[in-house]
Amino acid sequence: METKRMALIATKGTLDWAYPPFILASTAAALGYEVQIFFTFYGLQLLKKDLSDLKVSPLGNPGMPMKMPFGPKWFKEISWNIPNAVQSLVPGYENIATGLMKRTIANNGVATIPDLRELCQEADVKMIACQMTVELFGFDHSDFIGDIEYGGAATFFEFAGETDICLFI
């Protein structure tokens, strides 16, 4: 039986958008798929050595209303749907939302992004940084983790054109 193949394009560099490519890639690799992720534009943030600055952007995110990760039961069950107008005016609101999301992730035993990325590396998921975007944004190869490749759209298409599953995230 031929090995199944999956290709992903990661274009977002926020904490909440970091989960889908790494979860899908690590799961597919665990199921025996050959997997590649092409990181372009803001998705390059997910290949940086230091991931501690990944944030959640609640502004304009209709799925963002979430429950509080702490407090009494009645408080934790409230869905906090904060209007965009308030979110944009409150200084540091993005940092508050990021802190709450990180606490929710920890409270529920969900793996961190560094852990998921490392799992992908251990599972031989090929990670490709878009060289054009690296140059466009003024990054240097030393900004990124090791064991990644650099290439363009043609590099991605070479693999993606022969995959069973191809996803844009």
Secondary structure, 3 states (H helix, E strand, C coil): CCCCEEEEEECCCCHHHHHHHHHHHHHHHHCCCEEEEEECHHHHHHHECCCCCCCCCCCCCCCCCECCCCCCHHHHCCCECCCHHHHHHCCCHHHHHHHHHHHHHHHCCCCCHHHHHHHHHHCCCEEEEEHHHHHHCCCCHHHECCCCEEECHHHHHHHHCCCCEEEEC
